[in-house]
Amino acid sequence: MDFQSLFEQFLNGGGATQASMYRSLALFLPEIILSGAIVLTLLARLTSLDKVLPIHWITLFGGMTAFLNVLFQFWELSMDGGHATSLFTGLAVHDSFSVFFRGLLLFFLLFVVALAVLTGIPDREDSPDFYVMLSGAVIGMMLMSSASHLLMLFVGLEMASVPSYALTGFLKGRRQSSEAALKFVVYGAGAAGVLLYGISLIAGLTGTAEFSELGDRLHGLFLNGFGTRYLEARIMLLALLMIVVGFAFKLSVVPFHFWCPDAFQGASAEVAGFLSIGSKAAAFALLVRFSMAVTGGLSGPLTELSLVLGLGLGFLAVLTATFGNLAAYSQVNAKRLLAYSTIAHAGYMLMAVSALLVLRSSAGAHVSEQSSRAIEGLLYYLPVYLFMNLGAFAIVAMLRNQLFSEEIEDYKGLIYQSPLPVVCMAVCMFSLVGLPPLGGFYGKFFIFAAVYDAAQVHWFMWIVLAAGGLNTVLSLFYYANVLKVMAMNPRPTDARPVLLNASSSSGLYLIVVSSMVLLLGIVVEPLSRVAKRAADSLFWSDLSALR
């Protein structure tokens, strides 16, 4: 049935098409609610209602309502057996995996809004613009997590990226912020162009843009041979390389990380924290979906493609984690140090995707179970990373308001004036290292366990595993150096006083975030069970057989 007949059937109240559209809209309700919150925010700005009512309440209400709807959808999927559903004639997919990420991003949005309110960025005049861009970026990230079409892949990436450019330069009047935003835009535009060209090559060669059909089409394309001796195979490998470049930019993977330190240092700590967590979570969700789509049913040459792609991502993961940790040693600015820390952790999380693809290239009896565990490790790591990284950026933001500085040198002896931020920073940074009994330990353990399983398939994964362990040890030194400055160095007599205690709302925020880091390291089972259900949904049903 062509598009015109489908359109006519919809206009005439065609039963199956109309029912499918209503079903898609119902499952798309969280994004619609957040879009409604954006419209209400703009109307409040237009009618000057923001002068009377704090505008962040609209974003908080919209985010909370959307989050509750996502929780209901996850419960519904659990009762339904986790079957995937195609949305909008194949543009997106609704399953436990996408619902997990949508819930994570909405939950994260609530914490970012709360942090922005506590630290006073943005001010009352600019708050409508700030929260509109923040919500718009989250909608783009939610689209990324549920994309099952090359068009939706690009639309989601751009919807998440464009507001992020503006948020980076949101500190008006500051040259460093404007410079960071300009660099971010230039690099982002270049990466988007490369990505779009890769998408056009794949769509042109395969004749489809749907994820559910890519595997079969690529199998036919590589049937004569996977090597570079064949023209179509060469073009397809070039297209895949271009798309990987687009993902690498979004994930700040070396050597496409150049924008990250400058953007984080120029942006406010609140925005840097948002970019370090939200964009990475969505990009990893999309990378997993795309990787599984192009490797398809793993028959014939696609098995070799999965192995090559997995080993390539493993090499990038080692390079990224090592560079990020080594570059962090010489940093004197807290946001810049955390930027390189973010790069390093992108490397750790990329190891899970590498392990997934290497495992899928094997013909072992337990491949699906091991592949699911690799995704489970990534899905456990991301919520833990949310709290420990957001906690660190929140402390930097709150100390900035009192010290008017983000230099590590100005944190000397803080424990003697205000112990709470030092203790919370210790919890977050030791979790970033991966020390027990904090959540970061189990996150890394699950990922390294998946890499160990993949090492039974190919010897190179032993190198990835060894690099991951070595980088974990190396990272301890620069994280511990920050804590040494805060806890062991004497406080200068002319230093500005810091008053941040548990009785204040800011102190309570830090306690909640730090407690979640500790809780996720002590009570592992609930989140692990949810992560397993979301990971299993990728293997329960074939995308080509979606309802």
N, C-alpha and C positions, 0 to 999 in steps of 0.2 A: 504494500500500500504506500503510495507516494505522499509527499507532504501536503499537497493540495487536498487530496481526499481526506487525510487525517484532519486538516483544518476545517473542512466542510462538515465532517462528522461531529467535530467538537462544537461548531456553531449550531448545528441542528440538534444538539443535546445527545450526541452519540453515546450509547450506554457505556461500553468498555473504556473508551478514551476519556470520557467525562469522569467516570468513577476513578480511573487511574490518576487523573489530574487532582481531584479532590483528596485522594489518598496521599498524593505527593505533598499537597499544600498542608495537610494535617501533620505529616511527619516533618515538614519544613517549618513548623510553628516557632521553634526557638529563634531562628533567624528572622522570622517575620516580627516577633515580639521585640527583638532588639532593634530592628529597623523602625518599628513604631516608636520606640523610645527616642531614636534619633530625630524623627519627625516632630515629636512633642518638644524636644529640646530646641529645635530650630524655631518652632512656633513660639515657645517661651521667649526666645531671644527677639523674635520679630515683634511681639506684643509687650516687650519690657517686663514680662512676668519674672524674668531672672533677677530683677531688682528686688522682688518681694520674696520669692521662694528660692532657696539654694538649689542650683541646677543639678547638683550631683545626685539629689534624691531621685530624679527621673531615671538617671542611668542605673542607680542602685536598684530601684524598683524593677526596671526592665530586665536587668541582668539576673536578679533573684527569681523573677517569674519565669524567665527562659530556662534558668538552671533547674528549677523544680519540674518544668516540663520535660527536660532531658532525663532527670531521674525517673520520671514516670515512664518514659520511652525505654529506658534501660530495664526497668522492672517488667515492662510488657514484653520485651524481647526475651527476657529470662523465662517468662511463662510460655512464650511461643516457641521455645527451642532455639532461638537465635538465628532464624532464617533471614537472609538478606532480601531487601526489597529495592527494586530499581525506582528511582525518582525522575520525573520529568523526561520520560522516554529515554532513559539511559544516561542522562547528564551527571547524575549523582547516585550514590548508593546509600541505603540506610541499613546498617548492621551494628552489632555491638562494638565493633572497632571504631566506627565513626562516632557513635553516641558517646563512647568513652572520651574521645578527644574533644568533642563539643562540650561535654560537661566539664572537662578539665579547663578548657579555655574560658568558659563562663565563670567558673569558680575563681580562676586567676583574675579575671576582670574585676570581680568584687573586691579582691584584696588590693589591686592596684588603685582602684577608685578610693578605697579607704585610706591608703597611704597618701594619695594626692591631697585628700581633704585634711589629713593630719599635718602634712608638711607645708600646706599653703601654696602648692604649685598645681594648678594655675591660680591666679588671683580671680576675684569675682567677675571682673570685666571680661576676661578671656576664657572663663570656665566653659561656656557653651561650646566654643570652638574646640577646646581640648577634649571634652567628653564625646563630642560627635566624632572626632577623628579616632579616638580610642575605641569607641564602639564599632565604627566602620572597619577598622583594622581587624577587630575580633571577628566580625562577620566574614571578612575575607579568609581569615584563618580557619573558620568553621567550614567554609566551602572547600578549602584545600583538603581538609580531613575526610570529606565525603565524596570527593571528585572521582568520577569513573569515566571521564571523557577528556580528551586533550584540550578541548576548548575550555572546559571548566577548570582544568589544571592551570591554564594561563590566566583566566579571569580571577580565580581565587588568589593566585600569587600577586597579581597587580592590585587587587582590592586590599590585600594586606600590606603591600609595599608603599603605595602612594601616600596613605595617611601617615605611615611611619616616617617618610621623608619630612613631612611637615612637623611632626612631633619632635623630631631631632632638632629642628631649628626653632622650636617654640619659644626659647628664651630670647625674646626680641631685644635688640640693642646690644647683644653680646657677639663680638666678632667671631669668637671661637665656636659658638653655637651655629652661626650662619655658615662658617667655613665647613663644619662637620656635615651640615645638611647638604651643602653643595657637593661635597665629595660623595656622600651617600647617594644622591640623585644621579650623579655622573656614572658611578660604578653600577648602580642599579639599572640605569637605562641601557648600559652596555650589556649587562648580564641578561636583561629581559630580551634584548634583540637577538642575542645568541640562542637563548632558549626558544624563542618564537621561530627562528629559522630551523632549529632542530625539529620542532613540532611539525612545521610545514613539510620537511623532508620525509618524516615518518608517515604523515597522513598521505602524502603524495605517492610514496612507494607502496604502501600497504592498501590504500584505497579506503581506509576507515580511520576514525578518530576515537572509537569506543575501546575502552580498556578490555572489555570482554572478548573482543575479536583480535586484538593485537597479537596475542600468542600464536593463534592459528595462522594468521597472515605472515608473521615472521618465520614460522616453521616452513611455510611454502617458499618464502624468499630465500632461506638458507638451505633449502633441500639439496641444491647442487654442491654446496660447500660453505663452510663458515669462514674460511680464510679470506685474506685480502686479495686473493687472485681474481675474485669475481667482482665485477663492477658494482652490482646492486648491493652486495654484501659490504663493500667498502663504503658506499654512500650511507647505508644503514648504520654502520658502526660510527661514522662521522656524526650522524644525527643523534645517536645515543650519547656520544661524547659531549655534544653541544647541550643536551638536556641535563646531563650530569653537571656541567659547568653552571647552569642556572640554579640547580639545587645547591651546589657547593657555595655559590655566593650567598644564598639565603641562610645557609648553615654556618657561614664564615669558616669554611674548610680551607686549609692551606692548599694552594697559593692564592685563593680568592678571598682572603681575609682582610685585605688592606683597609677596607672601610671601617671595620669593627672598632679598633682602638680609638681612632679619631672621632667616630660618631659617638661612642660611649662617653668619651671625655668631654666633648662639646655639648652633648645633651644633658638634661637634668638627670639626676640619679634615678628618679622615678621612671622616666622614659627609658633610660638605659636598662633598668631592671625588666621593664615590659618587653623590650626588644630581645633581651638575652634569653627569655623564657618562652614567650608566646610564639614568636616567629619560628623558633627552633622546633617546638612541639608540632606545629602545623606542618612544617617542612618535612619532618621525619615521617609523619603520617602519610603525606603525599609520596615521599620517596619509597616507602614500603609498598604502597598500593601500585605505584608505577613499576617497581622492580618485579613484583609478582605478576603484573600484567604482561610485561614483555617476555618473561620467561615461560609464561603460559603453562601448558600441561607437562613441560619438561620432557619432551620426546625428541630424540635425535639431536640435531645441532643446538637446540635450545638448552640442553643440559650443559654443553660446552659454553654457551653464552652466559648462563647463570654462574658458572665457575669463574670465567674471566671477569665478569662484572663484580662478583664477590671479592675476588683477589685484588682487583683494582681499588675497590672501596676500602679494603683492608689496608692497602698501602697508604692511601690518603688518610686513613684513621691514625696510623702510626705517625705519619708526618705531622698531622695536625696536633695530636696530643703532645708530641715531643716539642714542637716549635712553641706551642702555647705555654707550656710549663717553663721552658728555658727563657722565653722572652719576658715572662712575668717577674723574673728575678731582679731585673734592673729598674723596675717601675717605682716611682716615688709618689704617683698620684693613685688614690684608692680606686677610682673608677677605671683608670687605665689598667691597673692590675687585675681588676675583676673582668675587664674585657678579654685579656689574655687567658684568664681562668675559664671564661666562657668558650673561647676557642679550643682550649684543651679538653673541656667536657664534651664539646661537639665531636671530638675525636673518639672519646670513650663510647659515646652513644652510636657513632658510626660503626664501631666494631660489632655491635649487635646486628646491624643490617648486613654487614659483610658476612657474619657467621650464618645468617639466614640464607643468603644466596649460595654460599658454599655447601651448606647442608642440603639445600634443595637440589644441588647438582649430583648428589649421591643417590644410589639406587637401594640404599639400606632399608630394612623393614621398619625402622623406627624414625624415618626421616621427618614425617609430618609432626610427630610428637616433639622431636628435637627442634624443628623449625618453629613450632608454636612456643617452645620455651625461650627461644631467642627473642621473639617478639614480646613475650611476657616480661623478660628482663628489661627491655626498653620501656615498656609501659609502666613498670614499677619504678624505674629510675626517674622518669619525667616528673611525676608528682613530688617525689622527694627533692628533685632538683628545683622544682618550683619554690618550695619553702626555704631551702637552704640558700639559694641564690637571691631570692627576693628579700630574705632576712638581712643578708649582707648589704644589699643596695639600700634597704630601708634604714639601716644604721648609718650608712654614709650620708643619706639625705637628712636624717635628723641631726646628725652632728654638724652638717653644713649649716643648718639654720642657727646653730649656737656658736660655732667656731668661725663661720664665714670662710671656711677653707675645706678642701678635699684632699689636702696633702697628708700623707701618712706621718710625716714628721710632726704635724700639729696634733697627733693623737697621743703624744707622749704622756705617760702617767695618768691616763684617764681613769684608771681603776681607783685612784685615790680620791677623785672627785665624784665619779658616777660609775659604780661597779656594774650596773645593769647592762649597758651597751657592750661592755667588755665581755661579760659572761655570755651574752647572746651571740656576739661575734665569734667567740670561741666555739660555741655549739655549731654555728653555721659553717665555720671554716674547717673544723675537724671533720664535719660531715662531708664537706667538699673533698677533703683528702680521702675519706673512706674508712675512718676509724670506727670500730665497734664501741658502744652499742647504738650508734647513730644510724639514721636512715640511709645515708650515703654508702655505708658498708654493704648493706644488703643489695642496694642498687648495683654497685660494681660487682659484687659477688655473682649476681644472676647473669650479668653481661659476660663476665670472664668465664663462667660455667658454659655459656653458649659457645664462646670462642674455643674452649677446651673440646667441646663436642665436635666443632668444625675442624679442629686440628687432627681428628681421626680420619678426616676425609682428605685433607691436603696439608703437607708439611709447613707451608708458609704461615698457616694460622698459629703455629707454635711461636713464630717470630712476633706475630700480632699480640699473642698472649703475654710473651715476655716483655714486650714494649709497654703494654698496659700496666703490668706490675711494676716495672722500673719507673714509669712516669708517676705512678701513685706515690712511690717513695720520694721521688724528686720534688713533687708538689708540696710535700710536708714542710720544706724549708722556707719557701716564701710565704706560705700561709702562717707558719709559726712566727716568722719575722714580724708580721703585722701585730700579732698578739704580744710579742715581746715588747714592741714599742708601746703598746697600750698598757701593759701590765707591769713591766720591769723597769722601764726607763723613768727617771724622776720627772715630775711635772714642773715645767718652767714657772718661775714666780710671776712672770708677766703674761702668762697664758690666760686666755679668756675662760671664764668659769663655764662648766657644763652641768646643767641640772636636768637629768633625765632619770626619773625613778619609776617604780612600779605603780605608784598611785596616779600617775598621769595617763591620759589616753594613749599617748605615744609609747609610753613604757608598757602598757597593757598589750598594744599591738605587737611589740617585739616579743613579749612573753608568749603570746599565742603562736606566732610563727615559729619561734625556737622550740616551743613545746611540741609542735607538730613534727619537727625534725627528729626529736628524741622519741616521740611516740611511734613514728613509722619505723624506727629501728628496734623498738621493743615489741610492738604488736604488728607482726608482719603479715599474718594470715589474711585479714580482711581485704587489704589492698591487693595482695598477691592473688587472691581468689577472683577479684574483679578483673585484674589484669589478665589472668588466665582465660576467663570467659571472653574477654574482648579479643585476645590473641587467637583463641580457637575459632572464633567466627570467621577468620580469614581462610580457614581450611575446611570449615563445615560445608560450604556450598561453593560451587563453581560460578564465577561471575556470568558465564554464558548461559547459566540456567536460572537466572534471577526471575522471581515471580513478576 
